[in-house]
């Protein structure tokens, strides 16, 4: 004789009902946790937006690649010729930085230092769409008789640099008093005797910037 299997339908129904209840309970728990985390994340973003200091918020939103000119060999004692350091820093600032990755490239002239500069030409075009020169310290032109070349009437010139921004609390000192006595009212200029035949200099010159 074969075995007879007896199914207890009420018991099976209870088991199935308990399983469904367990599944529904877990799904509800996951839903509640998900909604709670979403609310928490939203609150965190709101708190950051309203309570994060504005300068810090701006610096995060618009990151910058900042180059300290002293890291390129500039001394800043007002006597050492820091021109080579500026040439090297500008070359990297203009050609060696990926703005999309590093942010707006900034050349920083630190506060509390004076950088003696011979005639310099900061030329583009650059690889970046923006270039920032932040002058917090002082830029100093050579004294009378200390100019190394006189082939131009510009001390610091910028050309073909797209979206150039020059700012800061520092001073750009072209030592103009040495040239005042050579000026004429008709707008022409006389050379300084004993000054390498240099003509009065324009401190800053901008072309296609």
C-alpha positions, 0 to 999 in steps of 0.5 A: 500500500502506498503512503498517504500525504495529508496536507493541513491547509490552515497551517500552510495558509498561516505560514504563507501569511507570516512570510508575506507579513515578514517580507512586507515588514522588511520592505517597509523598514527599507523604505523608512530607512531610505527616506530617513537617509534622504531627509538627513542628506537634504538637511546636511546640504541645507546646513552647509549652504547656510552656515558654511563661511562664504569665503570658504564656500566660494573657494570650494566652488571655484578652486584655484591652483595657487603658485607662490613666487617664492617657491620658484626662487624669488627672494623678495628682499628688494635687492636681489633680481627676482626676474628669473623666478617670475619668468619660470613661474609665468611659464608654468602658470601660462603653459603647464596648468590644466584649468579644468582639473586644477581651477583658475591658475593664480600667481601669488606675490606674498605680502611683506616682501619686495621683489626687484624686477628688471624689464619683463614680458608676460606673453600668451596665449596661455593654455588656460581661459583665465589667468590671475596675478595676485600682488599682495607684496611689492614689485620694484623697478630698478633704480636709475642706472641699474637697468640691464636693457633699454630696448623698450619703454615698458617695464612690465608688459602683458600681451595676448593673455586672455581674461587676465586678472591683476589685483591685490593690496600690494604696490607696483613701484616703477620709481617714476621720480627718477624720470620726472626731470626728463619729461617735457610738456609737449609729451616727448621725452629726453634720455637720462644721461648716464642711465644706459640711455634709457628713456622714461619707462611705462610701468605697465603695458597691456596688449590684447588682454 
